[in-house]
Amino acid sequence: MEAEIDAPRCPVHPGRDDRKSAAIAAANIAPDPGAIRIGDFAFARDILRSGDVRQAGAGAESVPTDNPEHVPVFFLDGEAHRARRAKIARFFTPKAIAERHRLVMERATDELLAELRRAGSARLDDISFRLAAIVASDIIGLTESRTEGLMRRLRRTLDKAIQNRSANGLVRALRGAATAWHSLRFFAADVRPAIRARRKAKREDVISHLVDEGYSDKAILIECITYGTAGMVTTREFIVMVAWHLFDNPALRAEFLAADEARQLAIIEEILRIEPVAALLHRRALAQVPASNGKTIEQGALYAIDMRAANVDEAITGECPFAIDPDRAKRMKVVGSYMSFGDGPHRCPGSQVALHETRVFVDRLMRVPGIALARAPTMTWLDALGSYELRDALVTCDRG
């Protein structure tokens, strides 16, 4: 296993470390047995972009893929994965965000913050999850049921699926049955009504596309769970993390509020660089492939890409890798989020949606009269997803 990377010393701000999730991640990150842990940014990128590696970890290598339509896109590789991703790419483009999704983000944000002002306080993780659910549901097409019920059913389905990953024997069978039960409830209450509505009148959303493609009801359910959970779960954590940083750093908050959209996104991406929600990506090499800096991707090797370590690799970040520096990416001529959304064919398709959604919400949240963080979030670790969770952050404001 590759040795842990020593913390670089910052010559400009000695000892400065703006990270909030570093300690809990260091205590809990656990690559799969036998995996080679990679924190070298360039080598990690070579692995993720190689056509001779395949998804591993999270049970990926045991998922049957003989019928790609009934396999979540996360577990597909090669041409089957490329074809599936290409068909839905238009729903996540900058143009789609500008012309359609932003309106949903802004409307939902205004409604949620109006509720906050009426109440005078609210849990930030609840607000952010509701926002993420509204935006994801609109993109997917899950619009024929109430958001609160949809959130509850999808969250239960996801919770059972996560619990089942670490179970064996009878426990796994029982949890599998529970997952199937909650999936059926989600299908009956949320997915099936959406399918029926799209068969009568198509819209510009994922379910309409899947209906046009002739997908079965089961295949559509799988896609809804895959994109629904991806769009809701990680976005919720990231919104809370960005807000937490701005509440705790008045200078950064003032800079954010005075900035244009491009600068705000640079600040958000830099926070994401040091606080990526997910920690590890596993890949299995099918062949021996030359990589950068004289290294080699070894055939049969299982690699665990440590995104947190890669994101603070001084070879790509420059000096002071643990400090928030919105000018860093431009100065280093690299994508601002670094490895936080992954890389290669499996890079998160909704990354731009998550960034813009966070920007819209946090910008308006910070402008609410009297807004303050009355209670910082409690941070826990979710082993099954290898990510942090932020709960019970309480924000207060002037009532209006």
MOVEN-V932978 format. One record per backbone hydrogen bond with DSSP energy under -1.0 kcal/mol. CO is the residue of the C=O (numbers start at 1). NH is the residue of the N-H. E is the energy in kcal/mol with one decimal. If there is no record, write none. Layout:
BEGIN
co=CO nh=NH e=E
co=CO nh=NH e=E
END
This chain:
BEGIN
co=13 nh=16 e=-2.3
co=21 nh=25 e=-2.0
co=22 nh=26 e=-2.7
co=23 nh=27 e=-1.7
co=25 nh=29 e=-2.8
co=32 nh=35 e=-2.3
co=36 nh=304 e=-2.7
co=38 nh=306 e=-2.7
co=40 nh=44 e=-2.8
co=41 nh=45 e=-2.5
co=42 nh=46 e=-2.0
co=43 nh=47 e=-2.2
co=44 nh=48 e=-2.4
co=45 nh=49 e=-2.0
co=52 nh=286 e=-3.6
co=54 nh=284 e=-2.6
co=57 nh=60 e=-2.2
co=59 nh=62 e=-1.4
co=60 nh=63 e=-1.1
co=67 nh=70 e=-2.0
co=68 nh=71 e=-1.8
co=72 nh=75 e=-1.9
co=73 nh=76 e=-1.3
co=77 nh=81 e=-1.0
co=78 nh=82 e=-2.5
co=79 nh=83 e=-2.8
co=80 nh=84 e=-1.7
co=81 nh=85 e=-2.6
co=82 nh=86 e=-2.5
co=83 nh=87 e=-1.5
co=88 nh=91 e=-1.8
co=89 nh=92 e=-1.9
co=93 nh=97 e=-2.2
co=94 nh=98 e=-2.7
co=95 nh=99 e=-2.7
co=96 nh=100 e=-1.9
co=96 nh=101 e=-2.1
co=97 nh=102 e=-2.7
co=100 nh=104 e=-1.2
co=101 nh=105 e=-2.6
co=102 nh=106 e=-2.9
co=103 nh=107 e=-2.4
co=104 nh=108 e=-2.6
co=105 nh=109 e=-2.4
co=106 nh=110 e=-2.4
co=107 nh=111 e=-2.1
co=108 nh=112 e=-2.5
co=109 nh=113 e=-2.6
co=110 nh=114 e=-1.8
co=111 nh=115 e=-1.7
co=112 nh=116 e=-1.9
co=113 nh=117 e=-2.3
co=114 nh=118 e=-2.0
co=115 nh=119 e=-2.2
co=116 nh=120 e=-3.1
co=117 nh=400 e=-1.1
co=120 nh=397 e=-2.0
co=122 nh=395 e=-2.7
co=123 nh=127 e=-1.9
co=124 nh=128 e=-2.6
co=125 nh=129 e=-1.7
co=126 nh=130 e=-2.1
co=127 nh=131 e=-2.4
co=128 nh=132 e=-2.6
co=129 nh=133 e=-2.4
co=130 nh=134 e=-2.3
co=131 nh=135 e=-2.4
co=132 nh=136 e=-2.6
co=133 nh=137 e=-2.4
co=134 nh=138 e=-1.8
co=135 nh=139 e=-2.1
co=136 nh=140 e=-2.6
co=137 nh=141 e=-2.9
co=137 nh=142 e=-1.9
co=139 nh=206 e=-2.0
co=140 nh=207 e=-2.9
co=141 nh=143 e=-1.7
co=146 nh=150 e=-2.3
co=147 nh=151 e=-2.9
co=148 nh=152 e=-1.9
co=149 nh=153 e=-2.5
co=150 nh=154 e=-2.8
co=151 nh=155 e=-2.4
co=152 nh=156 e=-1.9
co=153 nh=157 e=-2.1
co=154 nh=158 e=-2.5
co=155 nh=159 e=-2.8
co=156 nh=160 e=-2.2
co=157 nh=161 e=-2.0
co=158 nh=162 e=-2.7
co=159 nh=163 e=-2.4
co=160 nh=164 e=-1.9
co=164 nh=167 e=-1.0
co=168 nh=172 e=-1.1
co=169 nh=173 e=-1.9
co=170 nh=174 e=-2.7
co=171 nh=175 e=-2.7
co=172 nh=176 e=-2.3
co=173 nh=177 e=-1.9
co=174 nh=178 e=-2.0
co=175 nh=179 e=-2.5
co=176 nh=180 e=-2.3
co=177 nh=181 e=-2.2
co=178 nh=182 e=-2.3
co=179 nh=183 e=-2.3
co=180 nh=184 e=-2.2
co=181 nh=185 e=-1.9
co=182 nh=186 e=-2.3
co=183 nh=187 e=-2.5
co=184 nh=188 e=-2.8
co=185 nh=189 e=-2.4
co=186 nh=190 e=-2.2
co=186 nh=191 e=-1.6
co=187 nh=192 e=-3.4
co=191 nh=195 e=-2.5
co=192 nh=196 e=-2.5
co=193 nh=197 e=-2.0
co=194 nh=198 e=-2.1
co=195 nh=199 e=-1.9
co=196 nh=200 e=-1.0
co=197 nh=201 e=-2.2
co=203 nh=205 e=-1.5
co=205 nh=209 e=-1.8
co=206 nh=210 e=-2.5
co=207 nh=211 e=-2.5
co=208 nh=212 e=-2.2
co=209 nh=213 e=-1.9
co=210 nh=215 e=-2.4
co=211 nh=214 e=-1.2
co=216 nh=220 e=-2.2
co=217 nh=221 e=-2.3
co=218 nh=222 e=-2.2
co=219 nh=223 e=-2.1
co=220 nh=224 e=-2.4
co=221 nh=225 e=-2.4
co=222 nh=226 e=-2.5
co=223 nh=227 e=-2.8
co=224 nh=228 e=-2.1
co=225 nh=229 e=-2.3
co=226 nh=230 e=-1.8
co=227 nh=231 e=-2.0
co=228 nh=232 e=-1.4
co=229 nh=233 e=-2.5
co=232 nh=236 e=-1.7
co=233 nh=237 e=-1.4
co=234 nh=238 e=-2.2
co=235 nh=239 e=-2.5
co=236 nh=240 e=-1.8
co=237 nh=241 e=-2.3
co=238 nh=242 e=-2.6
co=239 nh=243 e=-2.3
co=240 nh=244 e=-2.4
co=241 nh=245 e=-2.1
co=242 nh=246 e=-2.1
co=243 nh=247 e=-2.6
co=244 nh=248 e=-2.0
co=245 nh=249 e=-1.0
co=249 nh=253 e=-2.6
co=250 nh=254 e=-2.5
co=251 nh=255 e=-2.2
co=252 nh=256 e=-2.6
co=253 nh=257 e=-2.4
co=254 nh=258 e=-1.6
co=260 nh=264 e=-2.4
co=261 nh=265 e=-2.4
co=262 nh=266 e=-1.8
co=263 nh=267 e=-2.1
co=264 nh=268 e=-2.4
co=265 nh=269 e=-2.8
co=266 nh=270 e=-1.8
co=267 nh=271 e=-1.9
co=268 nh=272 e=-2.4
co=269 nh=273 e=-2.0
co=270 nh=274 e=-1.4
co=271 nh=275 e=-1.4
co=279 nh=307 e=-2.1
co=281 nh=305 e=-3.8
co=282 nh=56 e=-1.7
co=283 nh=303 e=-3.4
co=284 nh=54 e=-2.4
co=285 nh=300 e=-2.4
co=289 nh=297 e=-3.3
co=292 nh=295 e=-2.1
co=295 nh=291 e=-3.1
co=297 nh=289 e=-2.4
co=298 nh=301 e=-1.9
co=301 nh=285 e=-2.5
co=302 nh=36 e=-2.9
co=303 nh=283 e=-2.4
co=304 nh=38 e=-2.8
co=305 nh=281 e=-1.4
co=305 nh=307 e=-1.2
co=306 nh=310 e=-2.5
co=307 nh=311 e=-1.9
co=309 nh=312 e=-1.3
co=310 nh=313 e=-1.3
co=313 nh=316 e=-2.3
co=313 nh=317 e=-2.0
co=314 nh=318 e=-1.8
co=320 nh=323 e=-1.5
co=322 nh=18 e=-2.4
co=325 nh=328 e=-2.3
co=327 nh=331 e=-2.4
co=328 nh=332 e=-2.8
co=329 nh=334 e=-2.0
co=335 nh=338 e=-2.0
co=337 nh=340 e=-2.5
co=339 nh=342 e=-2.1
co=341 nh=348 e=-2.6
co=344 nh=347 e=-2.0
co=348 nh=351 e=-1.2
co=350 nh=354 e=-2.5
co=351 nh=355 e=-2.3
co=352 nh=356 e=-2.4
co=353 nh=357 e=-2.6
co=354 nh=358 e=-2.2
co=355 nh=359 e=-2.4
co=356 nh=360 e=-2.7
co=357 nh=361 e=-2.2
co=358 nh=362 e=-2.8
co=359 nh=363 e=-2.2
co=360 nh=364 e=-1.7
co=361 nh=365 e=-2.7
co=362 nh=366 e=-2.4
co=365 nh=368 e=-1.6
co=368 nh=371 e=-2.1
co=369 nh=398 e=-2.5
co=372 nh=396 e=-2.4
co=375 nh=394 e=-1.8
co=378 nh=391 e=-2.5
co=380 nh=389 e=-2.7
co=382 nh=386 e=-1.5
co=382 nh=387 e=-1.5
co=386 nh=279 e=-1.3
co=387 nh=382 e=-3.1
co=389 nh=380 e=-2.2
co=391 nh=378 e=-3.5
co=393 nh=124 e=-2.9
co=394 nh=374 e=-2.0
co=394 nh=375 e=-1.7
co=395 nh=122 e=-1.9
co=396 nh=372 e=-2.0
END
